[in-house]
Amino acid sequence: MSTRPAMLAMPRPLAALFAEVRARTVALTAPLSDADASVQSMEDASPAKWHLAHTTWFFETFVLRDHVAGYRLHDERFPFLFNSYYEAEGRRHARGRRGMVTRPTLDEVLAYRAAVDAAMEAAFDDLSADAQALVRLGCHHEEQHQELLVTDILHLFGENPLEPALFAPAPKVPVAMPGAMGWIESAERIVEIGHEGRRFGFDCEGPRHRALLPAHAIADRTVTNGEWQAFIADGGYRDPRLWLADGWAWVQREGVDAPMYWEERGGTWTRFGLDGRRPVDPAAPVTHVSLYEADAFATWAGARLPTEFEWEAAAAAHDPCGGNQLDTAGAVEPRPAAGGPAFFGDVWEWTGSAYRPYPGFRTVEGAVGEYNGKFMSGQFVLRGGSCATPRGHVRASYRNFFYPHQRWQFTGVRLAKDI
């Protein structure tokens, strides 16, 4: 996920933001044992211990090492272990083998975090404007890793035959099934797209530019589990006419017949979550589906996926801090809609747009400038944030991106159609 800003501002006091973000990461991992925090369940996921250390390495490397005179690394071996993709920072441990790093222990990684936090707090008053910008960037970077922490732990526990719960289930409040899907219509028009530059934004959200939208309609809510069950019952996973060629090959190769973490037990669909295995809530937004599945469902429903520009234009009038997003550590999951169009929270919404640079996009010099641009190939854009996205992290211009087969994130579907 992206790690460089388009323009920086200071909407929250920096020291308070830093303390809040760092504390939330530790809280998310508090229930884990050393073994839980060390295992890597697949190459796309990273051990919790690695997330804890990598986000710490970011601050140690780009702020303390580069901007605080006399700072000495906590452990000179750690940069090799906890660098992620930064070629400019030299050699690093292979991504697919992060689960082999059983040492340092979880306690040692937490001690590393504490030492870097103390050094950061001592340095705050003397940091230059450039260093402060990197601190803010590091906080947003760590918020991205908090969501990855949640989804990586969910995947890890889902691979355990015991299907353990990480957190106690949240109280269930009965909610009526959503009504028929409504449509928000838009005439053909030219809109301004991209980050406005007033607060924090990642570089891939800009430059701001104009885009032509055709006449279209976008759904006023996301697709529900109940609607997805109807897709399954109608043979949606068995009809090649609904699928992109790559998607149909993926379904056949992987034996996919339902969203990730779903199982049919005794005639009832269940799902695995951070609170263990429970019945699927038909009123809640469907999640853990790939771009291939989203596109097939849209075809089955006589619709299509929105473009990222259609999505942003529709979402711009809505509060990005609203909806079901991550506030505290717990068993997050998408919830049934509480009324009104909800463009933020619950699930990341697949768009039909390839993740490519906007007109005029340029990378900058240095290690923190090499992250976004080099991933602009073969991935699709998702919008809106999820139940695992820290509240306040996203905005209408925010571009998340994943490969079309990936679905371990809280990914869902909003439909669109031509007029």
Residue pairs with C-beta under 8 A, 6 or more apart in sequence:
1 144
1 145
1 148
1 400
1 401
2 144
2 202
2 203
2 204
2 371
2 372
2 399
3 58
3 137
3 140
3 141
3 144
3 202
3 368
3 371
3 372
4 137
4 202
4 203
4 364
4 368
4 369
4 371
4 372
5 133
5 136
5 137
5 140
5 200
5 201
5 202
5 203
6 195
6 197
6 201
6 202
6 203
6 205
6 206
6 207
7 195
7 197
7 198
7 199
7 200
7 201
7 206
8 133
8 136
8 137
8 200
9 198
9 199
9 200
10 132
10 136
11 199
11 200
14 124
14 132
14 135
14 136
15 121
15 124
17 136
17 139
18 120
18 121
18 124
18 135
18 139
19 121
21 139
21 142
21 143
21 146
21 390
22 113
22 117
22 142
24 146
24 328
24 329
24 390
25 51
25 52
25 55
25 142
25 145
25 146
25 149
26 52
26 110
26 113
27 328
27 329
28 146
28 149
28 150
28 153
28 329
29 37
29 48
29 51
29 52
29 149
29 153
30 329
31 166
31 167
32 48
32 106
32 153
32 166
33 106
34 49
34 105
34 106
34 107
36 48
36 153
36 156
37 47
37 48
37 49
37 52
37 106
37 109
38 47
38 49
38 99
38 101
38 102
38 106
39 47
39 99
39 156
40 46
40 47
40 50
40 96
40 97
40 98
40 99
40 156
41 99
41 152
41 155
41 156
41 158
41 159
42 155
42 408
43 95
43 96
44 406
44 408
45 148
45 151
45 152
45 155
45 156
45 408
46 54
46 95
46 98
46 148
46 152
47 98
47 99
47 101
47 152
48 149
48 152
48 153
49 101
49 104
49 106
49 109
50 82
50 98
50 101
51 145
51 148
51 149
51 152
52 106
52 109
52 110
52 113
53 78
53 81
53 82
53 104
53 109
53 112
53 113
54 82
54 83
54 84
54 145
55 138
55 141
55 142
55 145
56 82
56 109
56 112
56 113
56 116
57 78
57 79
57 82
57 83
58 138
58 141
58 142
59 116
59 120
59 135
59 138
60 73
60 74
60 78
60 116
60 119
61 79
61 89
62 134
62 138
62 367
62 368
63 120
63 123
63 127
63 131
63 134
63 135
63 138
64 71
64 116
64 119
64 120
64 123
65 71
65 73
66 131
67 123
67 127
67 128
67 130
67 131
67 134
68 119
68 123
68 126
68 127
68 131
71 119
73 79
74 112
74 115
74 116
75 104
75 112
78 112
79 89
79 90
79 92
80 90
80 91
80 92
80 93
81 92
81 93
81 101
82 93
83 89
83 90
83 92
83 93
84 92
84 95
85 370
85 371
85 374
86 92
86 367
86 368
86 370
86 371
87 367
87 370
88 366
88 367
88 370
89 367
93 101
104 112
120 135
127 135
134 368
136 200
137 200
137 368
140 200
140 202
140 393
143 389
143 390
143 393
144 393
146 326
146 388
146 390
147 326
147 386
147 388
147 389
147 390
147 409
150 274
150 326
150 332
150 388
151 388
151 408
151 409
151 410
152 408
153 166
153 274
154 166
154 261
154 272
154 273
154 274
154 408
155 408
157 163
157 164
157 165
157 166
157 272
157 274
158 261
158 272
163 272
163 276
163 277
164 276
165 274
165 275
165 276
165 331
166 274
166 275
166 331
167 274
167 275
167 329
167 330
167 331
168 275
168 331
169 275
169 276
169 278
169 331
170 275
170 330
170 331
170 333
175 283
175 335
175 336
175 338
176 283
177 224
177 226
177 282
177 283
177 336
178 221
178 224
178 283
178 336
178 337
181 219
181 220
181 221
181 415
182 219
182 220
182 221
183 217
183 218
183 219
183 220
183 417
184 217
184 218
184 219
184 220
184 314
184 341
185 215
185 216
185 217
185 419
186 213
186 215
186 216
186 217
186 218
186 310
186 313
186 314
187 215
188 212
188 213
188 214
188 215
189 212
189 213
190 210
190 211
190 212
190 213
191 210
191 211
191 213
191 309
191 312
191 313
192 208
192 209
192 210
193 208
193 209
193 210
193 211
193 309
193 312
193 313
193 358
193 397
194 205
194 206
194 207
194 208
194 209
194 358
194 397
195 201
195 202
195 205
195 206
195 208
195 395
195 397
196 208
196 397
197 206
197 208
199 395
201 395
201 397
201 398
202 372
202 398
202 399
203 361
203 363
203 364
203 369
203 372
203 373
204 355
204 357
204 358
204 361
204 372
204 373
204 376
204 399
205 397
205 398
205 399
206 358
206 361
206 397
207 358
207 359
207 360
207 361
209 358
209 359
209 360
211 309
213 307
213 309
213 310
213 313
214 418
215 418
215 419
216 306
216 310
216 416
216 417
216 418
216 419
217 416
217 417
217 419
218 306
218 310
218 311
218 314
218 414
218 415
218 416
219 303
219 414
219 415
219 416
220 341
221 285
221 337
221 341
221 342
221 414
222 285
222 286
222 337
222 342
222 346
222 347
222 349
222 412
222 413
222 414
223 285
223 286
223 297
223 301
223 412
223 413
223 414
223 415
224 282
224 283
224 284
224 285
224 286
224 336
225 269
225 280
225 281
225 282
225 283
225 284
225 285
225 286
226 282
226 283
227 286
227 301
228 259
228 286
228 289
228 297
229 269
229 280
229 282
231 297
231 300
231 301
232 257
232 258
234 300
236 242
236 296
236 297
236 300
237 251
237 256
237 257
237 258
239 300
240 248
242 296
242 299
242 300
243 251
243 292
243 295
243 296
243 299
244 292
244 295
244 296
246 292
246 404
247 290
247 291
247 292
247 293
247 295
247 296
247 404
250 256
250 290
250 292
250 405
251 257
251 292
256 293
258 264
258 269
259 271
259 286
259 287
259 288
259 289
259 293
259 407
260 288
260 289
260 407
260 408
261 271
261 272
261 273
261 288
262 269
262 270
262 271
262 280
262 288
263 269
263 270
263 271
263 272
263 277
264 270
268 279
268 280
269 279
269 280
270 277
270 278
270 279
270 280
271 277
271 278
271 279
271 280
273 331
273 333
274 330
274 331
274 332
274 333
275 331
275 333
281 336
283 336
283 337
284 333
284 334
284 335
284 336
285 334
285 335
285 336
285 337
285 346
285 347
285 412
286 334
286 347
286 412
286 413
287 333
287 334
287 346
287 347
287 386
287 410
287 411
287 412
288 407
288 408
288 409
288 410
288 411
289 297
289 350
289 407
289 411
289 412
289 413
290 404
290 405
290 406
290 407
290 411
291 350
291 380
291 402
291 403
291 404
291 405
292 404
292 405
293 407
294 305
294 350
294 411
294 412
294 413
295 304
295 305
295 350
295 352
297 413
298 304
298 305
298 413
298 415
301 415
302 417
303 415
303 416
303 417
304 352
304 415
304 416
304 417
304 418
305 350
305 351
305 352
305 413
305 414
305 415
305 416
306 314
306 349
306 351
306 352
306 414
306 415
306 416
307 351
307 352
307 353
307 416
308 351
308 353
308 381
308 383
308 399
309 353
310 351
310 416
311 343
311 349
311 351
311 383
311 384
311 414
312 383
312 396
312 397
314 341
314 343
315 343
315 344
315 383
315 384
315 396
316 396
318 341
318 342
318 343
318 344
318 396
319 344
320 344
320 385
320 394
320 395
320 396
320 398
321 344
321 391
321 392
322 342
322 344
322 345
323 342
323 343
323 344
323 345
323 346
323 385
324 332
324 334
324 335
324 345
324 346
324 387
325 344
325 345
325 385
325 386
325 387
325 389
325 390
325 391
325 393
325 394
326 332
326 387
326 388
326 389
326 390
326 391
327 391
332 387
332 388
332 410
333 387
334 346
334 347
334 386
334 387
334 410
334 412
335 346
335 387
343 383
343 384
343 396
344 384
344 385
344 394
345 384
345 385
345 386
345 387
345 389
346 386
346 387
346 410
346 412
347 384
347 386
347 387
347 410
347 411
347 412
347 413
348 382
348 383
348 384
348 385
348 386
348 389
348 400
348 409
348 410
348 411
348 412
349 382
349 383
349 384
349 411
349 412
349 413
349 414
350 380
350 382
350 411
350 412
350 413
351 380
351 381
351 382
351 383
352 380
353 380
353 381
354 379
354 380
354 381
355 375
355 376
355 377
355 379
355 380
355 381
355 399
355 401
356 376
357 373
357 376
361 373
363 369
363 370
363 372
363 373
375 401
378 403
379 401
379 402
379 403
379 404
380 401
380 402
380 403
380 404
381 399
381 400
381 401
382 399
382 400
382 401
382 402
382 409
382 411
383 398
383 399
383 400
384 394
384 398
385 393
385 394
385 398
386 409
386 410
386 411
387 410
388 409
388 410
402 409
402 411
